[in-house]
Amino acid sequence: TERSFARRIDLTSLQLFVAVCETGSIGKAAEREFIAASAVSKRLADLEGALGTALLYRHARGVTLSPAGQSLLHHARSVLYGLEKMQGELSEYANGVRGHVRVHASISAVVQFLPEDLGRFTRQHPQVKIDLEEHLSGEVLRAVQEGAADIGICNTGVTPAGDHALQWQPYREDHLALIVPSAHALSALGAINFEESLEFDQVGLQPGSSIAQAMHQAAVQVGRAIRLRIRVSGLDAMCRMIDNGLGVGVMPVRAFELMRGASPLVAVPLRDAWARRAIGLVARDFATLPVTARALIDHLRAPALTAPARAAA
């Protein structure tokens, strides 16, 4: 069983096995780990006995890995890395950090809103650690479903994969625009429909991004094809490509305003309904999140809760 297998494997033997693999010699591994070579050999023999297979081929000039040894090396490194990460996080608690929140967010949320929002939160809660990773919206939902992230932040129009139900709360809204050079034929327009941009070469984002998916669906609905000239992984790269004449592109207006710099580019708002997007907070169950994660949710929701009051004013 899995439990009995775990009892047969000890972490010291795994660490010594990795050391032998990295040095190519039992003697060199023993020197590196400050242990007798005979003790290393005994540990390896016990490990092979517990697993029921040979892990190393021993020869005069050292050792080489068997196929089983190669597989174990991959898993052993993952286990030891996980232990190092666990030690690092627990040491932070010992040093006074009272919370740890894992957040996965889309590129639009990371560029437009999170630097200021997370900055204010960490200033108010200096003993809370936030691990933020940037991913495509679909990957954000998958991370929340699988428990790799406590909180996800992405476009609410993305459909989660699988059968796991997820909970949403409002965060922010953004508006997509077509980014064009200042001398472009479309630059003088106050707003356009996305269909009008299909006459021109496009600089697009990765296929899995919510913007790329929305553009594709809009083109299909009008029976047209997107003249995609190049794909980029970030909004800053998109601006540079457009600025150098490689096409036009779609991105959130606020993101463009934050990163345009001195480039002579123009944002032409899109009239399409899908160009106005809701960005939401997602979790498997907000009620069961740790206290620190719930405090971060409350902080991030504050702009959404005060938006009606601002609109009324």
Steps between C-alpha positions, in 0.01 A plus 500: 500500500600865471535528877729196533707621202549838667618326817762303308657814347698740719599850397866462590537211256331704227735791567804272483370337182469841333849590616643181347318572172631857488861410580509169309681329784417361843831626636451857373143503630623385841752785510238756399251379761763448774421133552695176462492339158403166658196667659396641162535155339288348778230766456488441123480125544213539746325738259531250214371227728200709602416577137577150376712613204854609415546876493870523412748313284827490693832490314865585562469867405183570693129435450239551227124508534273212407164586338338466843769726645431769243132495593578512872740791451223708342257428784763532774596848382133601502457368855814675628404825326158484665664451838728800445200712406308378805798580724526849353133574554495362853812696591315816391226419751768452766640842412164670544320458165144418596351410164572373152263540202555345157350709217487419129386781271458582134737738324227768477446497877874498572574794271200719576401463863699264722823697552316782680242277673751246630743778590241665725410165658860407583560843651199448724598137575881485488510155659299336222678341205330496159625270223371639169531309172388625158313250280240484225142520629431131434814402688397723791171312534678165476743599776210593730318177419809290573590687819822652362361849569284628784360787292471551125450835325394493135232576242161372620403404146744206497332161545668278762611156383375187674211449736632695799268784596676829571378810681539852360502846654532833311837674481543749213385577144702589193433612143687368198628727225676462169855632523627659178786732395409869505524518120273198447177532301293408809677728750263798452182301580332546835405131522472203265357153472759224510388385155646819352849401617496172308620683190841541663781277630463416869744460787336242727547344842540131576214276375386414854458860611145628552562791258621266224199273550256793488661633182479160334133457590419850373673431167319167461163665560551734204652229281841664483854394582749687717812598308727399785856604427667426832413376849655644815486395863458843659328835452826695505632287214176562310549878527853475369393286204219740410731798537735338246232449238424129541124546532226611738402333826233474768572568868332665801496879488641541853787261426584700187498827693735356761760365257480713185795716604605746230391282209269672244218248538126559527230299677171480309226356731307199371120522491451121516320366807782256575745791519359596841618233741451416866807382689408291801643329806461123496540231764372152564322620815551851636359402840767235559799715401756577772447823693788673319360408157154629599657828613663534159165427329332775705777741406478421129121522497496848651517682160211289366289567809553877482445526124118551531555784744749667267260459209217658699721794594 
